Amino acid sequence: MINSIKYFEEKCISKFEKLEDEFMENSTQLAKYIMGLTDELYKLGLEMIKESLESMDKMLLKSPLRLRN
């Protein structure tokens, strides 16, 4: 989860701010603003899923139950 939080801080926040600034300058671009936010949130979700699966994989590889069999 730590890497996902870092990703959000380093990448998403600045993109969210840029998208908001662009929307405030041209409020007729609502669809572009929504699509941009949705895309960034989708990428964040994928990062979180990736990190969770990698953690689970490590946990399973070290599992004493798995190692016994």
N, C-alpha and C positions, 0 to 999 in steps of 0.2 A: 504494500500500500504506500510505502514511503516514496517509491519511484513514481507512482501515479500522482502523488501530491506534488512532487518536484516538477513533473511534466506539466501539471496544471499551472503551477506558478510560473514556470519558465516560458511556456508556449501559449497556453490558452488565454491567460489574462490579457496579455498584450494584443492578441488577435481579437478578443472580445472588445477591448477598448478601441481598436482600429475600426472594427465593424460599426460600433456605436457612433464614432466620430463621423464616419462616412454617411451613416444614416441620418445623423443630425444635420449634416450639410445638404443632403438631398433626401428629404422625407418621402419622396415618391418611390424610393427604392426599398420598400418594406419587404418584398419577397426576397430580394438579395440579402438583406439583413437577416431575415429568418433562416434562409438556407445556409448562410455563413455560420450562424450560431449553431444550427442543427448539425452541420458538418463537424464543427469543432467538438461539440458534445459527443458525437458519435466516435470521433477519434479518441477522446478521453475514455469513453466506455471501453473501447477496444484495448487501450493500454491497461486499464484496470483488470479486465478479463485475462489478458496475457500474463500480467503479474501474478494474479491469483492462481492460474493454471501452472505457472512455473514454480510457485511456492508449494503447491500441492504435489507436483512431480517430485520435488526434492524431498518432501516429507515421506512420500511413498517409497522412494528409493532407499531411504534410511530406516524404514519401518522394520522393527525386529520381527514382526509376524511374517512379513514378506521374505526377509533374509533367511528365516528358518525353513521356508518351503523352497 
